[in-house]
């Protein structure tokens, strides 16, 4: 009986000690998910695959992806801290940095090698025939520079056409209604424009190294959550490689999540940049580096009056997340 009482007493004391230790142990605070907004260009979709295949989770980071047809309209919310990161065309990023310098591009996710196009009404056969016509583009961003480069091929300038500010998704209907005679867009809007009688006049295949998409994070997030961003970058790159090797499955995943027909998804005309390509793009000595292309955009936007000054370009990019943790 005495032994039994002693065992019960020891058990009770041990249980109390374990409970006390647990009660006083510091509670691990779960980090909120990284909130990243993305748009309707196919090069922005590897994040969906990373989410659905668990690549982000495997890297120890929780991610919330927010899909918007036009992320540009959300830039103010991004700057205000509603989102941690966003996808952005390089040119649009340069414009945004003029008013919000505490942001950095951490990875190049794609290069458009034909996926960006200018579609035109059937009677317009050459770029030269755009003279005096209405040309739709998202002014004050990379779209404006792209169509300006197109016009150069016919010795035209933006003064030779009437530029109309339009989003990519608005181009097909405005083309059909003769509000414009040509406009810059991409899939899935290109297919719609072609069905409505338009044809492809010019593509980004003719402007190599010009149209790059990147992922941008707010400075506060970069300083507070560097390992989460590193995990995000790793997960994204894994998803991009996976998609290129498993195109049909990747298309099916994106189609299901975004509820869009899989036959409108094609990686033709877009290069999902891998780790090696990123490292080259972030080398300032590389003649095709992101710094060189960013300067081309910056000079254009200053000349066109879209901005009055640009932050130091080297401060706008952070390649450290491409490297393994030190």
Order of alpha helices (4+ residues) and beta strands (2+ residues): alpha-beta-alpha-alpha-beta-alpha-beta-alpha-beta-beta-beta-alpha-beta-alpha-beta-alpha-beta-beta-alpha-alpha-alpha-beta-alpha-alpha
